[in-house]
Amino acid sequence: MANKFVAVFLVCIVVAATMCVQEVGAHESKDHFSKCFKECDKECHEKGHGNTFCEMKCDEDCGAKEAEAKLNIKF
């Protein structure tokens, strides 16, 4: 019976640690996307494009960069 409690305790520790690591990664990813989007949006508007075009373009570009960073992929 004691072995079951130890096993459950260890599983809980592993799950809690995994959740903490995922939250840190998500926060860094969000900051990276936000910074990329702001810079892209500013550059796009300076080129004379409209809000809708810039939002769609930057969302796609920065989303792709975010995915590359998460998966360690270089295109």
Secondary structure by P-SEA (a helix, b strand, c coil): caaaaaaaaaaaaaaaaaaaaaaaaaaaaaaaaaaaaaaaaaaaaaacccaaaaaaaaaaaaaaaaaaaaacccc
